[in-house]
Amino acid sequence: MLEEGLTLQRIEQDKMRNIRNPFVDEEDNHCFGCSPTNPYGLHLKFKETDDAITAEWLFTENYCGYHDILHGGIQACLMDEIASWYVFVKLKTGGVTASMKFRYLQPVSGIGSNIHLEARLIEQKHHLAFIEVTLSKEDTGVCTRAMIIYYLFPEKIAREKFKLPHPTAFYYSKEEAGKEDGVW
């Protein structure tokens, strides 16, 4: 039996937590994928589960290719961005994309649709992380699947040379919980 006040909903919430973007306040943060201030950007926000990083994104007319189909290059950008956040949060380092291989399984159509992204580590060999990313819609399932290989920097280099924040900077404090970007 569950303890008083502990509900199944709370247990589900505990399995997923919002990721804080520690780069937001940096003057030179113009990232197309995650900066909330880039007027042309994707403005991605991420959540963490036990073994994945996820994101929800609203497909607008600014990102169309042919007619109302989500541009393949935008799909690639969305998927590469979430893979990099897997590296930051789960692997606690930085890196660069070494290669990306995509399988466009079906067109992503429907301006105004919610797009779900999910990144999971498949394997890590030395300085390489093999990350599988899926892009899906609720009404059609998985539309695009990618294997993204990241070259991982040693943690010391990621922090000193590339200004990667401490791993705790990616999480909200108890004081911040419940705010706009706090615990969901």
N, C-alpha and C positions, 0 to 999 in steps of 0.2 A: 504494500500500500504506500502511496506517495505521502510524503510529509505534508502537513498543513501548509497551504499557501504555495506549494510547488505544483504546478499544473503541467500537463503534457505540452501545452503551448510554450511554457517557459523552457522546458527541456529542449524543444525544437529550436527556440531562439538561442539557447546556449550552444547549439551545434554550428551556428553561423554568426559571425561577427563582422561588423563593418571594418574596413581598412581605412585608416587615416592617411591622407596624402600629405606627407611631411615636406613636399616640395612647393606647396601652395604659396608660402610667404617669400619664396626666393624671387628676387627681382628679375632674374633672367629665365624664369620658368615660362616658356612659351610652348610647351609640349603639345603637339597636335592631338595626342591621344588622351592625356589626363589633365591638362591645365584647365581650370575652370574659367580662366580669363582670356584664353585664346578665342577670339570671336568666330573663327572658322573651325575650331577644334571639335573633337568628339565628346569631351567633358566626361570621360568615363570615371565611375566610382566603383570600387571593388568590395567584395565580401570574401571572407575566408571560411571554409569548412575544414573538417579534419584533414582531408587529402586534396583539396582543390581551392582554386581562386575562381570566383564567379563575378559576373557583371550583367546588368540589364542596361539596354541602350535603346533609345527611341529613334527609329528610322524616319528621317524627315526628307523632304524634297531636295534639300541641299546635297544629298549624297547619292542621287540617282545616277544610273548609267542609262541604258536603253529604257524608255518609257518609265515605268515605276519600279524598275528592278534595281536593287541595291548594287552599286558598282563593285566589281570584283576587287579592285584595288583598295577600296574602303574596307571590304571584308578582310583583306590581308592585313591592313593596318590595325583594325580592331583585334584581330587574332594575335598579331605580333605584340601589341601593347599588353594584352592580358598575360601573355607568356612572360614578358619582362617583369610584370608585377608578381608572378609566381616566383621568379628568381629573387626579387627583393625580399618578399615576405617569407616564403617557405624555405628558400635556400640561404637566406640571410647574407646575400652578396650582390654584386652587380655583374653585368656581362654585356655582351653584344650578340646580335643575331648572326649565327654562322650560316644557317640555311633554313629555308622554308619550303615545304612541299604541300600543295593544296589539292584537295579533291572537292570540286564544286559539284555536289550531288544533285542539287535542284535550285532553280532560281529563288532568290529571296525577294518577294514582291510584297506590296502593300504599304504605301506611305502611311505613317502613323502606327505601324506595327512595333511591338516590343520584341527586341532581339535579345536572346539569352546567350551568353558566352561562358565557357567553362574550360579551365586549364588544369591539367594533371601531369605530374611527372611519371614518365614511363620507365626511364632509366637514367642513371648518371654514371658516366665513365670518365674518370680523371677530371679534366676541366670542361667536359661537355655534358649538358643536360638535354635530354630528349623529352620534349613537352608536347603532349597531345592536346589540341585545342578544338573544341566544337563550337559551332555557331548554329543556333536553332531558333525556331519559332514555335509557339505553343500549338498552333493549328497544323503545322506541317512536319514537325520534328526536326531532326538534324538536317541542315541544308549544306553545310560546308564543314569539312574536317581537315585539320592540318597537323603535320608533324614539324615542329619548330625546334631547331637545334641551337642552343645558346652556348657560346664560349663563356665560361665563368671566370671572372677575375678572382685571384686570391683575395680574401676578405680585407686584408690590410691595404692592398692596392685600391680596392673599391672604395674604401673609406678615405684614404689619404689623397689619392690622385683624382678620383671621380666624385668626391664629396657625398658618398652614400651615407645616409643617416644611420644611427644606431638602430638595431632591430626594434627596440621599444617605441621608436618614433612613429611606427606604422600602426600603433594601437591607441585607442582613446583611453584617457584616464577615467576613473570613476566619476570625477567631477564633470567631465564632458559628456558622460552617458546621458542619453535622452535628448540631446540637442539635435539639430537638423541632421548632422552626419554621425550621430552617436549610435548606440546599440539599437538594432532593429528588432 
